[in-house]
Amino acid sequence: MPAAEVEVSADLVRRLLAGQHPDLARLPVEFLANGWDNELYRIGDRLVARLPRRALGAEIIKNEQRWLPGLAPKLPLPIPYPERTGKPACGYPYSWSVVPYLPGVPSAEASFDPAGAAAAVGRFLGALHVPAPADAPANPFRGVPLAERASSLAANLAVLAGQDLLDQDAVRRVWDEALAASSYDRPPVWLHGDLHPGNILVDDGQVSGVIDFGDITAGDPASDLSVAWMLLPPGCHPGFWLAYQEAGGRADDARRARARGWALNLAIVFLAHSADNPVLRDVGRRTLGALLTAPGA
């Protein structure tokens, strides 16, 4: 995980709230979590402050603030859309957000009903994957033609070479099959951009929300659809694709093939770059195992 470029603390959040949202200033504030780009702080029982911890996160949060409030009402699962926004102040240089607190824990760390998850996530993506406007955020790493990730895949395989973690010949066979699928030729659709089991919440065994839209973009939906291999056992894939289609998505063979290629690419990313994140490393291992033992699922 990259180091923070600015210091964020509960005290800073309290001071920002006092200056910009004084009706929230008396609520308790406590640290919740941090990722690569943001730190999260609970505000009372219902809200969370989301503050960028580095410059890249500051650019990303602007996309969330612009687009998520309009998307949230159209989606069948809760998302952390900004209910309020904040400006730089108190020596803190970035814009920031106050979002609803979504109960649950990441599905990567929880037991859940896989058939129910297949239906819930399929419906969610079917509703999300609608044509996006021309000024939707660009992202060079998601929604792009799969072939554009070939150099990244090769670099990550080189990182893993000699570690006895995978059969590189088998990986390349799956990759070549995905590249052989026809390319995406329809209008770009809205994408979550980083949909993996760490960003899908589970509460009481059921999917309860989808978080972390920092990579929101538009393009080929196959990169989002890779979540089927990252989240679900093969027997639940038909339910996922059925729910996706019933919610408006398309599930042709080429799209599924490209989605498998994206799942492979992301599994290798997780394996190569999660030395300090055992949860994502395990997601990578499980995803790769699913791809190599049940090809075409």
Stockholm file with secondary structure:
# STOCKHOLM 1.0

chainA/1-297         MPAAEVEVSADLVRRLLAGQHPDLARLPVEFLANGWDNELYRIGDRLVARLPRRALGAEIIKNEQRWLPGLAPKLPLPIPYPERTGKPACGYPYSWSVVPYLPGVPSAEASFDPAGAAAAVGRFLGALHVPAPADAPANPFRGVPLAERASSLAANLAVLAGQDLLDQDAVRRVWDEALAASSYDRPPVWLHGDLHPGNILVDDGQVSGVIDFGDITAGDPASDLSVAWMLLPPGCHPGFWLAYQEAGGRADDARRARARGWALNLAIVFLAHSADNPVLRDVGRRTLGALLTAPGA
#=GR chainA/1-297 SS CCCCSSCCCHHHHHHHHHHHCGGGTTSCEEEEEECSSEEEEEETTTEEEEEESSHHHHHHHHHHHHHHHHHGGGSSSCCCCCSEEECSBTTBCSCEEEEECCCSEEGGGSCCCHHHHHHHHHHHHHHHCSBCCTTSCCCTTSSSCGGGGHHHHHHHHHHHTTSCSSCHHHHHHHHHHHHTSCCCCSCCEEECSCCSGGGEEEETTEEEEECCCTTCEEECTHHHHTHHHHHSCGGGHHHHHHHHHHTTCCCCHHHHHHHHHHHHHHHHHHHHSCTTCHHHHHHHHHHHHHHHHSTTC
#=GC SS_cons         CCCCSSCCCHHHHHHHHHHHCGGGTTSCEEEEEECSSEEEEEETTTEEEEEESSHHHHHHHHHHHHHHHHHGGGSSSCCCCCSEEECSBTTBCSCEEEEECCCSEEGGGSCCCHHHHHHHHHHHHHHHCSBCCTTSCCCTTSSSCGGGGHHHHHHHHHHHTTSCSSCHHHHHHHHHHHHTSCCCCSCCEEECSCCSGGGEEEETTEEEEECCCTTCEEECTHHHHTHHHHHSCGGGHHHHHHHHHHTTCCCCHHHHHHHHHHHHHHHHHHHHSCTTCHHHHHHHHHHHHHHHHSTTC
//
